[in-house]
Amino acid sequence: KLADQVHRQMTGPLADLEGRVHRVTLVGNPAKEIVEFAMNMNVSMIVAGTRGQTPATELYLGSVSSALIHRAQCSVLIVR
């Protein structure tokens, strides 16, 4: 149910990109699953958010973002 709720919230901002953007729910280690999905689907770019929620942590990438940058074979865009 939570995944469905999140997908519904994301539908609005990404509606204009339909067909070029894939929203999926993966289970497991986040970075590993995202990288494997990207490789299997031959995606050109992964877009992910940072984890920083306080001024101190905003200076650093979250562990998943960092792992995506180091492991993914495609381009990775990290947004705040």
N, C-alpha and C positions, 0 to 999 in steps of 0.2 A: 504494500500500500504506500509506503514512504517513497519508493522509487517512482510509482505512478504520480504521486503528488509533485515530486521534484520535476518530472518530465513535463507535467502540465504547466508549472511555473516557468520552465525554460522555453516553452513553445512560442510564446509571444515575441520575445526579442529575436528569436532565430527564424521566425516564420518566413521572412524574405529570402532566406538561404536554403529553403527546402530543396532537397535533392543534392545539395553540395555539402550539407552538414549531417552527420549521423550522431544521434543521441542514443547511447546504450547504457544498460546497467550491467556491471561486471561484479563478480563475487570473488574475493580472495585478496591477495596482496595487491594493493592499488597500482603501484608502478609496474609490477610484473605483468599484471593483467592488461593494463593499458598498452604497454609496449608490445605484448604478444598480439593483441587485437589489431593494433596499427600495422604490424608486420603482415598478419594474415589478410587484412583488407587492403594492403598496399596504399595506405593513406599518405597524403602529401604533407600534412601538418597536424600536430596535436596541439590543442589549445587547452591550457589548464590555469587554474588560479593559484595564487600563493596562499599560504596558511596564516601569515602574520595578521593578528587581530589586535595587537597592542603596538604602541609606538616602538617599543624595544624589539619586538619580533618582526615588525614590518621591514627591518633592515636586512633580514635574512630570508632565503627561500625555505619553504617547507621541505621535509624529507622526500615527499612524493615528487614535488616539482624538481628538486635537485636530481633525483634518480631518473626522471624522464629525460632531463637534459643530457645526462651521461649515458643512458642506455638506448634511447630511441635512435633509429636509423633515419628517421625523417626529421623535418624541421619541427621545432617545439617553440610555441609562443606562450610565455607566462604572463598573465595579467593580474592586476590587483583589483 
